[in-house]
Amino acid sequence: MLAQESSKNSRRNFIGTTVKAAVVTALTGSQLNALASNHKVTSMLAGEVSPTLVGTSFTQLPLPYAYTALEPFIDALTMEIHYSKHAASYAKNLQDAAAAENVNTNGNLEDVLQKISSYSTKMRNNAGGHYNHELFWNCMKPAPAVAPTGILAAAIKNSFGTLEAFKTQFADAAKNRFGSGWAWLVVGTDKKLAIGSTANQDNPLMDVSAFKGFPLLGIDVWEHAYYLKYQNKRADYITAWCNLVNWDFVAARYEKAMQ
């Protein structure tokens, strides 16, 4: 009886392995890379610190959650349009710009951003747009957000006094960004936390940005990020968004930046 059961289990394992192998064989190289990268993102969100934590690829990665996962704070239709239309367009246009300007897309996008003044406006807009969105997706997770802990919590207290004071300053930076853009929490070259904002799809890694640092947390305040649900009420969107902050991800980036 035990021998028969063992034989059945072996057949099941063989069939399962064969099916998986067939699926993997059918995938293209780019699809395999995307799956591998998504696994790294998932592991990172689960608490593992991966080398990709500070290295962004030139391709759009899968979302680490469903379009519905951030409701009621961000509705599913906004997430779908934002990810599959706006962000996907930045990724495609970045690939086109990279091909036209002989950029090696096997490297990290951060290397391009740090010398973006050497490239075209198309590269600046789309490299920034792609980087910002890849970070943005991972700065969020389904609510409720927990408060930061450990060395990040200590750094926030040291820089801003309290978490609530940080949230107020961060929200002000986001609300007061004229037109489209982003608000950021960064680590500066002095290893201290700072809050600021950038216009359009610029970010603090760019050599053209007046506000510089290593981004830990970024919020998208382009209207396409919130208009379907919040219309012109950007402040309401920002308040709601704070319920989604993935502090584990932010803390992992902070620890990496402080090494």
C-alpha angles and dihedrals in degrees: 000000000000090000091052092049091048090051091051091050091050091052090049092050091047092050092046092049092046093051092048091049091051091051092049091047090053093054121094122238092255091051091051091050090050092050092048092048092047089052088054091050091048091049091048092052089050090059105273116127108223128189086242088067088091099026123079123195125219093243130080113254124212116268112263090228141026123279088249095050097092097051136157090026095047116020123229096243092054091049092049095049093041094051103033099038113022100031093036089054091054090051093050094046090048090056090050092049092047091052092048093047098041095244117166104238092193089075130073119285090224089073090061094044093054090060099029092137087074092063139064128278088251090057092046094051097043100037088051093044093050096045094046094051095045087055094042095058091054094045086068135062134166113294147292099067114210122218117262116261138193123020093348091056089049091049092050090050091048093048103037107016098237139014089250091054089051091050091051093051092044092049091048091053090051096044094046097049101114113229119339123350148092141281119218146196107207143172109236128213086266088061091244127126119252137176124217144130141238133206127247110338097333119123139191094263092066120101088222094058119104089205110060137180144098107296116236099165132012134181122202112227097177108125093243088067094064115000099103092060105023103027107194094345099106092160091059090051091051092049091049092045092060087070089066103050112133098218093178090061092045091049092050090053091047092052090049092050092051095054 
